[in-house]
Amino acid sequence: MFALIRLPILLMIAFIVGVFFERSNQREACAAHGDWQDGLCVTDGPNE
């Protein structure tokens, strides 16, 4: 019974960790092309 409750909890934790990991990667990629403001990458030039 506990396994049925544990599985969704572990999946939710894995999803949240993945979201934070991906946001970190996006922030690092933005550092080369623009400025990170309010969760968005703001660039001055055209998209490349």
Buried (B, 14 or more C-beta within 10 A) or exposed (E): EEEEEEEEEEEEEEEEEEEEEEEEEEEEEBEEEBEBEEEEBEEEEEEE
